[in-house]
Amino acid sequence: MSTSVKHTIAKASDVWFSDRKLFVRLYDGREIGVPLEWFPKLRDAGEAELRNWRIIGGGIGIHWESLDEDISVEGLLK
């Protein structure tokens, strides 16, 4: 008997911050929260810089132009 596992790629739909965490909402409804300590450029950034993000690759990543920072959703899930 053969089984098949359907692998879907997690994609970001929204990003927000608390004092110490980065949060990412995925299209499937899950929310990821990770410490800003993991990303020194984000940890040290000002509020305006943090808000200046955009979703890239159809949702597979998040980019901050002014900080030269890219984060993959897959990397957050590992």
Stockholm file with secondary structure:
# STOCKHOLM 1.0

chainA/1-78         MSTSVKHTIAKASDVWFSDRKLFVRLYDGREIGVPLEWFPKLRDAGEAELRNWRIIGGGIGIHWESLDEDISVEGLLK
#=GR chainA/1-78 SS CCCCCCCCCCCEEEEEECSSEEEEEETTSCEEEEEGGGCHHHHTSCHHHHHCCEEEGGGTEEEEGGGTEEEEHHHHHC
#=GC SS_cons        CCCCCCCCCCCEEEEEECSSEEEEEETTSCEEEEEGGGCHHHHTSCHHHHHCCEEEGGGTEEEEGGGTEEEEHHHHHC
//
